[in-house]
Amino acid sequence: MENIYTKNQKDCKLIKSKPETVKFLLDYSKSLKITEAKGIKFESNLN
């Protein structure tokens, strides 16, 4: 399995994200609530 990850590593580029993007994703993940009832998962955004 290690061959899969090391083979294409030279083609990958690291990119930087904007602080606004990181803040948006963190805020969204904090407001997301997943409720499970009788084996069914419900996703709701608390905003």
PDB file of N, CA, C, O and CB in Angstrom:
ATOM      1  N   MET A   1       0.811  -1.192   0.000  1.00  0.00           N
ATOM      2  CA  MET A   1       0.000   0.000   0.000  1.00  0.00           C
ATOM      3  C   MET A   1       0.859   1.262   0.000  1.00  0.00           C
ATOM      4  O   MET A   1       0.429   2.301  -0.502  1.00  0.00           O
ATOM      5  CB  MET A   1      -0.925  -0.005   1.193  1.00  0.00           C
ATOM      6  N   GLU A   2       2.042   1.186   0.546  1.00  0.00           N
ATOM      7  CA  GLU A   2       2.890   2.369   0.571  1.00  0.00           C
ATOM      8  C   GLU A   2       3.315   2.799  -0.826  1.00  0.00           C
ATOM      9  O   GLU A   2       3.620   3.971  -1.044  1.00  0.00           O
ATOM     10  CB  GLU A   2       4.112   2.111   1.422  1.00  0.00           C
ATOM     11  N   ASN A   3       3.339   1.870  -1.774  1.00  0.00           N
ATOM     12  CA  ASN A   3       3.709   2.217  -3.145  1.00  0.00           C
ATOM     13  C   ASN A   3       2.690   3.148  -3.791  1.00  0.00           C
ATOM     14  O   ASN A   3       3.059   3.970  -4.629  1.00  0.00           O
ATOM     15  CB  ASN A   3       3.858   0.959  -3.982  1.00  0.00           C
ATOM     16  N   ILE A   4       1.431   3.039  -3.424  1.00  0.00           N
ATOM     17  CA  ILE A   4       0.387   3.890  -3.997  1.00  0.00           C
ATOM     18  C   ILE A   4       0.644   5.352  -3.647  1.00  0.00           C
ATOM     19  O   ILE A   4       0.495   6.231  -4.495  1.00  0.00           O
ATOM     20  CB  ILE A   4      -1.008   3.457  -3.495  1.00  0.00           C
ATOM     21  N   TYR A   5       1.025   5.608  -2.418  1.00  0.00           N
ATOM     22  CA  TYR A   5       1.183   6.985  -1.959  1.00  0.00           C
ATOM     23  C   TYR A   5       2.515   7.599  -2.371  1.00  0.00           C
ATOM     24  O   TYR A   5       2.586   8.806  -2.601  1.00  0.00           O
ATOM     25  CB  TYR A   5       1.046   7.041  -0.465  1.00  0.00           C
ATOM     26  N   THR A   6       3.539   6.820  -2.465  1.00  0.00           N
ATOM     27  CA  THR A   6       4.845   7.394  -2.781  1.00  0.00           C
ATOM     28  C   THR A   6       5.068   7.568  -4.280  1.00  0.00           C
ATOM     29  O   THR A   6       5.938   8.340  -4.681  1.00  0.00           O
ATOM     30  CB  THR A   6       5.935   6.525  -2.208  1.00  0.00           C
ATOM     31  N   LYS A   7       4.307   6.872  -5.113  1.00  0.00           N
ATOM     32  CA  LYS A   7       4.525   6.938  -6.553  1.00  0.00           C
ATOM     33  C   LYS A   7       4.171   8.316  -7.119  1.00  0.00           C
ATOM     34  O   LYS A   7       4.922   8.845  -7.939  1.00  0.00           O
ATOM     35  CB  LYS A   7       3.706   5.861  -7.254  1.00  0.00           C
ATOM     36  N   ASN A   8       3.061   8.904  -6.709  1.00  0.00           N
ATOM     37  CA  ASN A   8       2.586  10.160  -7.287  1.00  0.00           C
ATOM     38  C   ASN A   8       2.900  11.374  -6.426  1.00  0.00           C
ATOM     39  O   ASN A   8       2.358  12.451  -6.674  1.00  0.00           O
ATOM     40  CB  ASN A   8       1.107  10.085  -7.516  1.00  0.00           C
ATOM     41  N   GLN A   9       3.740  11.235  -5.442  1.00  0.00           N
ATOM     42  CA  GLN A   9       4.003  12.331  -4.526  1.00  0.00           C
ATOM     43  C   GLN A   9       4.719  13.497  -5.212  1.00  0.00           C
ATOM     44  O   GLN A   9       4.551  14.643  -4.795  1.00  0.00           O
ATOM     45  CB  GLN A   9       4.827  11.836  -3.356  1.00  0.00           C
ATOM     46  N   LYS A  10       5.503  13.235  -6.243  1.00  0.00           N
ATOM     47  CA  LYS A  10       6.226  14.296  -6.942  1.00  0.00           C
ATOM     48  C   LYS A  10       5.281  15.204  -7.720  1.00  0.00           C
ATOM     49  O   LYS A  10       5.594  16.372  -7.947  1.00  0.00           O
ATOM     50  CB  LYS A  10       7.258  13.695  -7.884  1.00  0.00           C
ATOM     51  N   ASP A  11       4.133  14.681  -8.130  1.00  0.00           N
ATOM     52  CA  ASP A  11       3.174  15.445  -8.916  1.00  0.00           C
ATOM     53  C   ASP A  11       2.290  16.343  -8.052  1.00  0.00           C
ATOM     54  O   ASP A  11       1.608  17.221  -8.581  1.00  0.00           O
ATOM     55  CB  ASP A  11       2.311  14.506  -9.722  1.00  0.00           C
ATOM     56  N   CYS A  12       2.289  16.142  -6.745  1.00  0.00           N
ATOM     57  CA  CYS A  12       1.411  16.899  -5.848  1.00  0.00           C
ATOM     58  C   CYS A  12       2.024  18.248  -5.495  1.00  0.00           C
ATOM     59  O   CYS A  12       3.237  18.365  -5.317  1.00  0.00           O
ATOM     60  CB  CYS A  12       1.129  16.098  -4.569  1.00  0.00           C
ATOM     61  N   LYS A  13       1.175  19.256  -5.397  1.00  0.00           N
ATOM     62  CA  LYS A  13       1.604  20.590  -4.996  1.00  0.00           C
ATOM     63  C   LYS A  13       0.849  20.984  -3.742  1.00  0.00           C
ATOM     64  O   LYS A  13      -0.347  20.720  -3.616  1.00  0.00           O
ATOM     65  CB  LYS A  13       1.373  21.625  -6.131  1.00  0.00           C
ATOM     66  N   LEU A  14       1.543  21.609  -2.831  1.00  0.00           N
ATOM     67  CA  LEU A  14       0.885  22.123  -1.642  1.00  0.00           C
ATOM     68  C   LEU A  14       0.320  23.502  -1.964  1.00  0.00           C
ATOM     69  O   LEU A  14       1.000  24.338  -2.559  1.00  0.00           O
ATOM     70  CB  LEU A  14       1.868  22.185  -0.435  1.00  0.00           C
ATOM     71  N   ILE A  15      -0.902  23.725  -1.573  1.00  0.00           N
ATOM     72  CA  ILE A  15      -1.513  25.029  -1.805  1.00  0.00           C
ATOM     73  C   ILE A  15      -1.900  25.632  -0.462  1.00  0.00           C
ATOM     74  O   ILE A  15      -2.130  24.914   0.512  1.00  0.00           O
ATOM     75  CB  ILE A  15      -2.752  24.913  -2.743  1.00  0.00           C
ATOM     76  N   LYS A  16      -1.967  26.927  -0.424  1.00  0.00           N
ATOM     77  CA  LYS A  16      -2.368  27.617   0.794  1.00  0.00           C
ATOM     78  C   LYS A  16      -3.808  28.084   0.638  1.00  0.00           C
ATOM     79  O   LYS A  16      -4.211  28.573  -0.417  1.00  0.00           O
ATOM     80  CB  LYS A  16      -1.422  28.815   1.100  1.00  0.00           C
ATOM     81  N   SER A  17      -4.556  27.926   1.691  1.00  0.00           N
ATOM     82  CA  SER A  17      -5.941  28.387   1.661  1.00  0.00           C
ATOM     83  C   SER A  17      -6.038  29.747   2.347  1.00  0.00           C
ATOM     84  O   SER A  17      -5.212  30.107   3.185  1.00  0.00           O
ATOM     85  CB  SER A  17      -6.883  27.358   2.344  1.00  0.00           C
ATOM     86  N   LYS A  18      -7.056  30.474   1.968  1.00  0.00           N
ATOM     87  CA  LYS A  18      -7.272  31.779   2.572  1.00  0.00           C
ATOM     88  C   LYS A  18      -7.831  31.612   3.978  1.00  0.00           C
ATOM     89  O   LYS A  18      -8.541  30.641   4.243  1.00  0.00           O
ATOM     90  CB  LYS A  18      -8.222  32.631   1.708  1.00  0.00           C
ATOM     91  N   PRO A  19      -7.530  32.526   4.877  1.00  0.00           N
ATOM     92  CA  PRO A  19      -8.090  32.448   6.230  1.00  0.00           C
ATOM     93  C   PRO A  19      -9.616  32.466   6.232  1.00  0.00           C
ATOM     94  O   PRO A  19     -10.235  31.860   7.107  1.00  0.00           O
ATOM     95  CB  PRO A  19      -7.569  33.596   7.073  1.00  0.00           C
ATOM     96  N   GLU A  20     -10.231  33.149   5.271  1.00  0.00           N
ATOM     97  CA  GLU A  20     -11.688  33.195   5.191  1.00  0.00           C
ATOM     98  C   GLU A  20     -12.268  31.807   4.902  1.00  0.00           C
ATOM     99  O   GLU A  20     -13.315  31.438   5.434  1.00  0.00           O
ATOM    100  CB  GLU A  20     -12.130  34.190   4.108  1.00  0.00           C
ATOM    101  N   THR A  21     -11.575  31.048   4.056  1.00  0.00           N
ATOM    102  CA  THR A  21     -12.039  29.706   3.721  1.00  0.00           C
ATOM    103  C   THR A  21     -11.958  28.786   4.932  1.00  0.00           C
ATOM    104  O   THR A  21     -12.882  28.018   5.202  1.00  0.00           O
ATOM    105  CB  THR A  21     -11.219  29.130   2.564  1.00  0.00           C
ATOM    106  N   VAL A  22     -10.861  28.867   5.651  1.00  0.00           N
ATOM    107  CA  VAL A  22     -10.690  28.040   6.842  1.00  0.00           C
ATOM    108  C   VAL A  22     -11.742  28.395   7.885  1.00  0.00           C
ATOM    109  O   VAL A  22     -12.324  27.506   8.506  1.00  0.00           O
ATOM    110  CB  VAL A  22      -9.274  28.211   7.426  1.00  0.00           C
ATOM    111  N   LYS A  23     -11.990  29.686   8.081  1.00  0.00           N
ATOM    112  CA  LYS A  23     -12.998  30.120   9.050  1.00  0.00           C
ATOM    113  C   LYS A  23     -14.385  29.627   8.655  1.00  0.00           C
ATOM    114  O   LYS A  23     -15.145  29.167   9.507  1.00  0.00           O
ATOM    115  CB  LYS A  23     -12.999  31.648   9.173  1.00  0.00           C
ATOM    116  N   PHE A  24     -14.720  29.719   7.372  1.00  0.00           N
ATOM    117  CA  PHE A  24     -16.021  29.249   6.895  1.00  0.00           C
ATOM    118  C   PHE A  24     -16.197  27.758   7.171  1.00  0.00           C
ATOM    119  O   PHE A  24     -17.244  27.340   7.666  1.00  0.00           O
ATOM    120  CB  PHE A  24     -16.175  29.530   5.393  1.00  0.00           C
ATOM    121  N   LEU A  25     -15.188  26.957   6.856  1.00  0.00           N
ATOM    122  CA  LEU A  25     -15.289  25.520   7.057  1.00  0.00           C
ATOM    123  C   LEU A  25     -15.379  25.153   8.532  1.00  0.00           C
ATOM    124  O   LEU A  25     -16.126  24.244   8.894  1.00  0.00           O
ATOM    125  CB  LEU A  25     -14.107  24.826   6.428  1.00  0.00           C
ATOM    126  N   LEU A  26     -14.637  25.838   9.382  1.00  0.00           N
ATOM    127  CA  LEU A  26     -14.709  25.575  10.817  1.00  0.00           C
ATOM    128  C   LEU A  26     -16.073  25.961  11.380  1.00  0.00           C
ATOM    129  O   LEU A  26     -16.651  25.221  12.175  1.00  0.00           O
ATOM    130  CB  LEU A  26     -13.603  26.334  11.552  1.00  0.00           C
ATOM    131  N   ASP A  27     -16.585  27.115  10.971  1.00  0.00           N
ATOM    132  CA  ASP A  27     -17.904  27.544  11.449  1.00  0.00           C
ATOM    133  C   ASP A  27     -19.001  26.593  10.989  1.00  0.00           C
ATOM    134  O   ASP A  27     -19.924  26.284  11.742  1.00  0.00           O
ATOM    135  CB  ASP A  27     -18.210  28.963  10.965  1.00  0.00           C
ATOM    136  N   TYR A  28     -18.893  26.134   9.750  1.00  0.00           N
ATOM    137  CA  TYR A  28     -19.897  25.200   9.233  1.00  0.00           C
ATOM    138  C   TYR A  28     -19.850  23.887  10.008  1.00  0.00           C
ATOM    139  O   TYR A  28     -20.888  23.341  10.383  1.00  0.00           O
ATOM    140  CB  TYR A  28     -19.675  24.940   7.725  1.00  0.00           C
ATOM    141  N   SER A  29     -18.644  23.387  10.245  1.00  0.00           N
ATOM    142  CA  SER A  29     -18.549  22.103  10.947  1.00  0.00           C
ATOM    143  C   SER A  29     -19.051  22.216  12.388  1.00  0.00           C
ATOM    144  O   SER A  29     -19.556  21.239  12.941  1.00  0.00           O
ATOM    145  CB  SER A  29     -17.099  21.598  10.936  1.00  0.00           C
ATOM    146  N   LYS A  30     -18.919  23.387  12.997  1.00  0.00           N
ATOM    147  CA  LYS A  30     -19.427  23.584  14.351  1.00  0.00           C
ATOM    148  C   LYS A  30     -20.950  23.646  14.365  1.00  0.00           C
ATOM    149  O   LYS A  30     -21.574  23.242  15.347  1.00  0.00           O
ATOM    150  CB  LYS A  30     -18.844  24.861  14.956  1.00  0.00           C
ATOM    151  N   SER A  31     -21.558  24.144  13.290  1.00  0.00           N
ATOM    152  CA  SER A  31     -23.012  24.294  13.256  1.00  0.00           C
ATOM    153  C   SER A  31     -23.727  23.049  12.728  1.00  0.00           C
ATOM    154  O   SER A  31     -24.954  22.973  12.787  1.00  0.00           O
ATOM    155  CB  SER A  31     -23.380  25.486  12.405  1.00  0.00           C
ATOM    156  N   LEU A  32     -22.984  22.087  12.220  1.00  0.00           N
ATOM    157  CA  LEU A  32     -23.583  20.880  11.661  1.00  0.00           C
ATOM    158  C   LEU A  32     -23.884  19.889  12.780  1.00  0.00           C
ATOM    159  O   LEU A  32     -23.012  19.564  13.585  1.00  0.00           O
ATOM    160  CB  LEU A  32     -22.650  20.243  10.605  1.00  0.00           C
ATOM    161  N   LYS A  33     -25.116  19.415  12.823  1.00  0.00           N
ATOM    162  CA  LYS A  33     -25.522  18.443  13.829  1.00  0.00           C
ATOM    163  C   LYS A  33     -26.073  17.215  13.120  1.00  0.00           C
ATOM    164  O   LYS A  33     -26.946  17.320  12.258  1.00  0.00           O
ATOM    165  CB  LYS A  33     -26.576  19.046  14.805  1.00  0.00           C
ATOM    166  N   ILE A  34     -25.557  16.058  13.492  1.00  0.00           N
ATOM    167  CA  ILE A  34     -26.007  14.801  12.907  1.00  0.00           C
ATOM    168  C   ILE A  34     -26.754  14.026  13.984  1.00  0.00           C
ATOM    169  O   ILE A  34     -26.215  13.737  15.053  1.00  0.00           O
ATOM    170  CB  ILE A  34     -24.805  13.968  12.336  1.00  0.00           C
ATOM    171  N   THR A  35     -28.003  13.698  13.681  1.00  0.00           N
ATOM    172  CA  THR A  35     -28.856  12.976  14.610  1.00  0.00           C
ATOM    173  C   THR A  35     -29.190  11.620  14.000  1.00  0.00           C
ATOM    174  O   THR A  35     -29.518  11.527  12.817  1.00  0.00           O
ATOM    175  CB  THR A  35     -30.149  13.784  14.934  1.00  0.00           C
ATOM    176  N   GLU A  36     -29.107  10.584  14.804  1.00  0.00           N
ATOM    177  CA  GLU A  36     -29.441   9.250  14.309  1.00  0.00           C
ATOM    178  C   GLU A  36     -30.665   8.732  15.057  1.00  0.00           C
ATOM    179  O   GLU A  36     -30.726   8.769  16.285  1.00  0.00           O
ATOM    180  CB  GLU A  36     -28.238   8.275  14.475  1.00  0.00           C
ATOM    181  N   ALA A  37     -31.639   8.246  14.283  1.00  0.00           N
ATOM    182  CA  ALA A  37     -32.851   7.684  14.867  1.00  0.00           C
ATOM    183  C   ALA A  37     -33.240   6.441  14.075  1.00  0.00           C
ATOM    184  O   ALA A  37     -33.469   6.509  12.867  1.00  0.00           O
ATOM    185  CB  ALA A  37     -34.011   8.728  14.877  1.00  0.00           C
ATOM    186  N   LYS A  38     -33.311   5.335  14.749  1.00  0.00           N
ATOM    187  CA  LYS A  38     -33.701   4.054  14.140  1.00  0.00           C
ATOM    188  C   LYS A  38     -32.839   3.714  12.926  1.00  0.00           C
ATOM    189  O   LYS A  38     -33.352   3.227  11.918  1.00  0.00           O
ATOM    190  CB  LYS A  38     -35.174   4.091  13.729  1.00  0.00           C
ATOM    191  N   GLY A  39     -31.545   3.965  13.017  1.00  0.00           N
ATOM    192  CA  GLY A  39     -30.627   3.613  11.941  1.00  0.00           C
ATOM    193  C   GLY A  39     -30.561   4.599  10.796  1.00  0.00           C
ATOM    194  O   GLY A  39     -29.827   4.370   9.834  1.00  0.00           O
ATOM    195  N   ILE A  40     -31.305   5.690  10.867  1.00  0.00           N
ATOM    196  CA  ILE A  40     -31.294   6.713   9.818  1.00  0.00           C
ATOM    197  C   ILE A  40     -30.573   7.941  10.365  1.00  0.00           C
ATOM    198  O   ILE A  40     -30.849   8.379  11.482  1.00  0.00           O
ATOM    199  CB  ILE A  40     -32.754   7.073   9.348  1.00  0.00           C
ATOM    200  N   LYS A  41     -29.654   8.496   9.583  1.00  0.00           N
ATOM    201  CA  LYS A  41     -28.902   9.672  10.009  1.00  0.00           C
ATOM    202  C   LYS A  41     -29.507  10.927   9.370  1.00  0.00           C
ATOM    203  O   LYS A  41     -29.741  10.973   8.162  1.00  0.00           O
ATOM    204  CB  LYS A  41     -27.399   9.532   9.631  1.00  0.00           C
ATOM    205  N   PHE A  42     -29.753  11.931  10.197  1.00  0.00           N
ATOM    206  CA  PHE A  42     -30.267  13.224   9.736  1.00  0.00           C
ATOM    207  C   PHE A  42     -29.212  14.278   9.963  1.00  0.00           C
ATOM    208  O   PHE A  42     -28.636  14.355  11.048  1.00  0.00           O
ATOM    209  CB  PHE A  42     -31.585  13.605  10.461  1.00  0.00           C
ATOM    210  N   GLU A  43     -28.945  15.099   8.947  1.00  0.00           N
ATOM    211  CA  GLU A  43     -28.002  16.194   9.069  1.00  0.00           C
ATOM    212  C   GLU A  43     -28.789  17.484   9.110  1.00  0.00           C
ATOM    213  O   GLU A  43     -29.688  17.694   8.296  1.00  0.00           O
ATOM    214  CB  GLU A  43     -26.976  16.198   7.905  1.00  0.00           C
ATOM    215  N   SER A  44     -28.453  18.357  10.063  1.00  0.00           N
ATOM    216  CA  SER A  44     -29.119  19.652  10.131  1.00  0.00           C
ATOM    217  C   SER A  44     -28.089  20.735  10.442  1.00  0.00           C
ATOM    218  O   SER A  44     -27.160  20.531  11.224  1.00  0.00           O
ATOM    219  CB  SER A  44     -30.247  19.639  11.198  1.00  0.00           C
ATOM    220  N   ASN A  45     -28.278  21.873   9.818  1.00  0.00           N
ATOM    221  CA  ASN A  45     -27.417  23.022  10.035  1.00  0.00           C
ATOM    222  C   ASN A  45     -28.108  23.925  11.044  1.00  0.00           C
ATOM    223  O   ASN A  45     -29.248  24.336  10.824  1.00  0.00           O
ATOM    224  CB  ASN A  45     -27.116  23.780   8.696  1.00  0.00           C
ATOM    225  N   LEU A  46     -27.442  24.237  12.139  1.00  0.00           N
ATOM    226  CA  LEU A  46     -28.066  24.970  13.234  1.00  0.00           C
ATOM    227  C   LEU A  46     -28.069  26.474  13.022  1.00  0.00           C
ATOM    228  O   LEU A  46     -28.466  27.205  13.930  1.00  0.00           O
ATOM    229  CB  LEU A  46     -27.368  24.654  14.515  1.00  0.00           C
ATOM    230  N   ASN A  47     -27.653  26.961  11.883  1.00  0.00           N
ATOM    231  CA  ASN A  47     -27.687  28.413  11.622  1.00  0.00           C
ATOM    232  C   ASN A  47     -28.978  28.817  10.987  1.00  0.00           C
ATOM    233  O   ASN A  47     -29.182  29.996  10.698  1.00  0.00           O
ATOM    234  CB  ASN A  47     -26.531  28.837  10.733  1.00  0.00           C
TER     235      ASN A  47
END
